[in-house]
Amino acid sequence: MRPERSSAWPALAAWLAMGLALTGCGTPGAPMPPSLKLPDPVTDLSASRTGNQVSLTWTMPKKNTDKLLLKGNLPVQICRKEGSGPRASVDAALLLAPDAHGAFTETLPLALAAGPPRSLTYFIELKNRHGRSAGLSNPAVVLAGEAPAPVAGLSAQVRKEGVVLRWTPGPEASQPSSPTVIRLHRKLLTPRPKAESAQPLSQQSILAPPPEPLEQSLLVDSGLQSGRVPDRALDKEIRFGQTYEYRAQRVARVTVGAQTLELAGPLSDPVRVQALDVFPPAVPAGLAAVATAAGVATEPSIDLSWQPVTDADLAGYLVYRRQGDAANGAWQRISPPQPLIGPAFHDAHVQPGHTYRYAVSAIDQLGHESSRSPEAEETVPNP
């Protein structure tokens, strides 16, 4: 005796077929009893645009909506929406394992890479083997539209005060109302050895500076308020002895609703610079000389003082003296072999009635000596 086929089966089959046919980017399918076993939605999707490329990153979920660990690779569907328009699928065949780091980069279609800036929202959708999803990820918004022009002519030069970067002025020079700024990206190419940086804080020198970050960015003021279009910047945060790589890009800032978004142009060609310290310290200033006459129990002398030099690598000072007319007499160093630590010197090798001229220079720890200071003249009184 053949068992009767339930009349519900054709309806259920049609229901399932219709649900699978309707599934799309953010389109829910028909429910699948008894357990959906849907992957948890992605919650940390982020997006960035450089030039005409958009890069997405996210973390795949570990569990499904039934709080059970996911098994096997999951199909990943990427969706985007221009402005308030409908969502559209991005052609990307991705299969990723649970708890994996997800990444995807697409080159924008011509229509999205042209025109005025406007919002472009991305979503991630994960589906189970029946094509069902627990919903879209968090939205990640970038700007569609024409990207700013690339930065040309980037150059770098080491100065005593830091690295001076220059570039060729772009369209903003003829359009001062353009809301673009310059962003400089700096990469440290000579980081500290891992063994040294891994030492416990108790074993590291208290005076040692903290390690530099491997990458930093510097946003250059547009200069629009001053009426000057920027074509240079000074990076004061470099450390001598290190090698750096710089790249630059123009960035447009656009307010969409209550949110300010950035549209970055392509990165420039890199320039490398080795920050060698070949610069002497600042020239000491404010040199003053005061003579003391010989007394019953004292010898004649001249005391010198000057303003301290604040260079971080200062080793000390050197004192020079000459006797006679300003146009005559050779300079002689009269300070000790080791540089003076403080901004003062006592010259006890003088004679009453003689006039002496002094000058002071600063020297750094690598032996670079500054120019001599302006002269200070003093005559020792006769007893």
Protein Blocks (a to p, Z undefined) as FASTA:
>chain_A
ZZdddfklmmmmmmmmmmmmmgcehiacddddfbloiacddfkbccddehjbccdddddd
fbdfkopacedjddddddddehjbccddddddddddehiacdddddddfklmgcjddddd
dddddddfkopaebdcddddddedjdddddehiacdddfkbccddddddfklmmmmbccd
cddddddfbdcdfklmmpcfklpcfklccdddfbdcddddehlmnopacfbdcdfkbceh
iacdddddddddddehjaccddddddddddddddddfbdcdddehiacddddddfkbccd
ddddddddfbfklgbdcddddedjfkgocdddfbdfbdcfbfcdddfbbcehiacddddd
dddfkopacddddddddddddZZ
